Amino acid sequence: MVRLEHAVLAAAMMAAMGTPVAAEVLDATYRGTMVCDKLPFTSDKMREAIEVTISGSTARYTHVVRLRNAAVEATAEQGTGKIDGQKIDLQGTWKSGSREYQAKYSGSFVRRSAGLKGTQTWSDGGKTVTRACAGAIKRPLKPFLPRDKKQAAAK
């Protein structure tokens, strides 16, 4: 009888291990980085910060723009997006002088983070260039998120 109980327990553990963990997409600010391919007027690929704030099924984000090794551009890429279950889709723009671009990123949440992939379509002096970007965003652990005001008042 004990062997049968151990076999059932072992089978249950194996089944649980094979099941992927569903993401819990919480209202929070997710931070991370995006790495984008080299542009004709930059010296290398660029790795820059991205911050996505999720509230319900909507998102808004800012992404640092850097065209030289040290200087951050005065304006950041900004955009909005939507959350559909475990999926996230973001769209945004950036403009400075004669340069501008349209950005589209998408990804899926796993646990408390999401991988993002997408493109930026640049316009500069009548020329159009598209570059690929990829990155990830992650939210803080649940105990470090701000408490819901209703929940805090009840305690």
C-alpha positions in Angstrom: 0.0 0.0 0.0 2.8 2.4 0.9 4.5 1.7 -2.6 1.2 2.6 -4.3 1.0 5.9 -2.4 4.6 6.7 -3.3 3.9 5.9 -6.9 0.8 8.2 -7.0 2.8 11.0 -5.3 5.7 10.6 -7.8 3.3 10.7 -10.7 1.6 13.9 -9.4 5.0 15.6 -8.9 6.1 14.7 -12.5 2.8 16.0 -13.9 3.2 19.3 -11.9 6.8 19.7 -13.2 5.7 19.3 -16.8 3.1 22.0 -16.6 4.3 25.5 -17.5 4.0 28.2 -14.9 1.4 30.8 -16.0 2.4 34.4 -15.8 0.7 36.6 -13.4 0.5 40.0 -15.2 0.1 42.5 -12.4 -0.4 46.2 -12.5 3.1 47.5 -11.9 6.1 49.2 -13.5 8.2 46.7 -15.4 11.8 47.7 -16.2 14.4 46.3 -18.5 16.6 46.8 -21.6 16.3 46.7 -25.3 19.1 46.0 -27.7 18.7 47.4 -31.2 20.7 46.7 -34.3 23.3 49.3 -35.6 22.0 52.2 -37.7 24.0 53.7 -40.6 24.7 56.8 -38.5 25.7 54.9 -35.2 28.9 53.2 -34.4 27.4 50.0 -32.8 24.3 48.3 -31.5 22.5 50.2 -28.8 21.4 48.8 -25.4 19.0 51.1 -23.7 16.6 51.2 -20.8 12.8 50.6 -21.2 10.1 51.2 -18.6 6.6 49.8 -19.1 3.7 50.7 -16.8 0.8 48.3 -16.9 -2.7 49.1 -15.6 -5.4 46.6 -16.3 -5.2 45.7 -20.0 -3.4 48.9 -21.1 0.3 49.8 -21.0 2.4 52.9 -21.6 6.1 53.0 -22.0 9.2 55.1 -22.4 12.5 53.9 -24.0 15.8 55.8 -23.8 17.2 56.9 -27.2 20.9 57.2 -27.6 22.6 57.9 -31.0 26.1 58.5 -29.7 28.2 56.6 -27.2 27.6 58.9 -24.2 24.8 61.3 -24.9 21.2 60.5 -24.2 18.8 62.3 -26.5 16.7 65.0 -25.0 13.4 63.2 -25.8 12.6 59.6 -25.1 10.6 57.2 -27.3 7.1 57.0 -25.9 4.2 54.8 -26.6 1.2 52.8 -25.5 0.1 49.2 -25.7 -2.4 46.6 -24.7 -2.3 43.4 -22.7 -4.2 40.4 -23.9 -3.9 37.5 -21.5 -0.1 36.7 -21.5 0.6 38.8 -24.6 1.8 42.4 -24.8 1.9 44.7 -27.8 3.5 48.1 -27.8 3.6 50.9 -30.4 5.4 54.2 -30.1 7.3 57.0 -31.8 10.3 59.3 -31.4 11.3 62.5 -33.2 14.2 64.9 -32.9 15.1 67.4 -35.7 14.9 65.6 -39.1 15.2 62.1 -37.5 12.1 60.2 -36.4 10.9 56.6 -36.1 7.9 54.4 -35.5 8.4 51.4 -33.1 6.4 48.2 -32.7 7.3 45.6 -30.1 5.5 42.5 -28.9 6.1 39.6 -26.6 4.7 37.1 -24.0 4.9 37.1 -20.2 6.4 34.1 -18.4 6.2 34.4 -14.6 7.0 38.0 -13.8 8.8 39.0 -17.0 8.2 39.4 -20.7 10.6 39.0 -23.7 10.1 41.7 -26.3 10.9 41.7 -30.0 10.1 44.3 -32.7 11.3 46.9 -35.1 12.0 50.6 -35.4 11.3 52.2 -38.8 13.5 55.3 -39.1 13.2 58.3 -41.4 16.1 60.6 -41.9 16.5 63.0 -44.7 14.2 61.1 -47.1 15.8 57.7 -46.3 14.0 54.9 -44.5 15.8 52.3 -42.4 14.3 49.5 -40.4 16.2 47.9 -37.5 15.4 44.9 -35.3 15.2 45.2 -31.5 14.9 42.6 -28.7 14.9 42.8 -25.0 13.1 42.0 -21.8 11.2 43.7 -19.0 10.6 42.4 -15.4 8.5 43.5 -12.5 9.7 43.6 -8.9 8.7 40.7 -6.6 5.1 40.9 -5.4 6.0 41.8 -1.8 7.9 44.9 -3.1 4.9 46.2 -5.2 2.9 49.1 -3.7 -0.2 47.9 -1.8 -3.7 48.4 -3.1 -5.2 51.3 -1.1 -8.4 49.3 -0.4 -6.3 46.4 0.9 -4.1 48.6 3.1 -7.1 50.3 4.6 -8.7 46.9 5.5 -5.7 45.9 7.6 
